[in-house]
């Protein structure tokens, strides 16, 4: 089934540790995105990539980095996790006509 | 800066009653507009979208939305709510460089 795969589904992480959230799509969409969802705040854009080899900062990029080495993969890295990064993270992709979202990664930083 | 406002944090509707969820945006040009629904612990499902043309848009699950340029609004409606519609609803606007800006969401509760 075409779509977006996110891994892991959930994770408990010690503060200060490094963590990479994985996102893979099989739809050959050019654009990909990372959002975080927090209660009462909706979804906020962390980073995006309009095409392989390019990335850009969203609304809340601090503490996160991304790379886009190829069309299919768009990993999100937390270099040194802090408790305020506890959230649900959604990866999405777009072909210019609509957006497809992954099922999310629930991350708890303790 | 563009923004999306969903003025109602929670709404309670009786099953079988009509529903309207409000969404206002601030954006210089006519944006692309979306409504998504999220059930607890789940991802986002697209209900409908507006790109251009007819301002009344039909979506899945019996939902519709009307784009009103003069009011900068894109309200979601359903004539008769079912208990399974209880969820959180997000309005979103596509920005100039093709990213989505979301409202903070409206939680719909359905009473028997």
Interface residues (C-beta under 8 A of the other chain):
Chain A: X31 X33 X35 X40 X41 X42 X43 X44 X45 X48 X50 X56 X58 X59 X90 X92 X94 X96 X98 X99 X101 X102 X103 X104
Chain B: X9 X34 X42 X43 X44 X46 X49 X90 X97 X98 X99 X100 X101 X102 X103 X104 X105
